[in-house]
Amino acid sequence: MHLGHLPLLGLFLLPAIAPALAWAADPAAASACSIQLSTDGRLFYAKVSAKMTPATDIREELTEVARPLVMDGSMSRASARTAAEAAGECLKLLK
């Protein structure tokens, strides 16, 4: 195998990986976003962000956090929905 063409190979691979690099997580922006959330939104953000991975389904995780609070009457369904939607926008910045 001739390794002289290895740098040239990098030029062909760069366009393929560039979109992935552009969509990298931005924890600082996510944190700044979370500060503006309601109390309920910050609760959701804190619980879900603690276990975020690139493969996390944000909606599923938010539902898992919100459902028990709604079911036990700690939070109304409308309030949970509003808070989860806002927290979800901030959580997207962590992916």
Number of C-alpha atoms within 10 A of each C-alpha: 4 5 8 8 9 9 9 10 11 10 10 10 10 11 10 10 10 10 10 9 10 8 11 12 15 14 16 11 13 20 17 11 18 23 13 13 18 14 12 18 23 20 18 27 27 15 13 22 24 8 9 16 12 11 7 14 12 21 14 11 18 23 14 13 18 23 14 12 14 16 11 9 10 11 16 13 15 10 14 22 17 14 22 27 16 21 28 21 15 26 28 18 17 19 19
